[in-house]
Amino acid sequence: MEVPNVYEANKDERIIMSLFLDLLIKDAMQNPSKLVPYTQEMSDEMDDLLTNVIID
C-alpha cells in the first residue's frame, strides 16, 4: 500500500486555491460594481450556519 505524500497533496491544494483567488481578484477588478460590503448581518448568518459544526 502506497503512503500518500501529504506535502504534495497540500502543494496541489495551495496551487488550486491560488488560481481560484487570482480568478476572484481579476473578476473584482474588472467588475467592481459587483462587490458588496461584508455586513454584520452576513457575519451573524455565517455564525448561525456554523453553530453546530465540529472540526476534528
N, C-alpha and C positions, 0 to 999 in steps of 0.2 A: 504494500500500500504506500503510495507516494504522499509525503507530508506537504501540505500546501505552503507555499512561500508567502508568509504574511506581509513581508516588506513589498514584494511585487504586487500583491493584491491592493495594498494601501497606495502604492505608487499609481496604479491604474485608476483607483478611485480619485486620487488627487488630480490626475490629468483630466478626467471626466468632469470633475467639479470645476476646475479652472476653465475648461471650454464652456461649460454652462454659464458660469459667471461672466465670462467675456461676452457671450451672446446677450445676456441681460443688460450689461453696460452699454453695448452697442445699440440695443433697442432703446434704452433710456436716453441716450444721446441723440438718436435720430427722431425720437418721438417723445420729447419732454412733456407734452400735454397729456400723455397717458399716466404720468406719475401722480400718485395721491399721497398726502401725508399720512404717516402711521399715527393713528389716534389711540387715545386711552381706551376707547370702545373696542377697537381691534385687539388690543392687548388683553383686555378683560375676556373677550371671546376666546382667545387662544388659551388663557388660563383655565377657563371653564372646560374647554375641549381636552386639556391635558391633565385635569384634576386626578383622574384615577389611573393614569399611565405610569407603569413601573418600568424603570430601566435597570436591567441587570448588568 
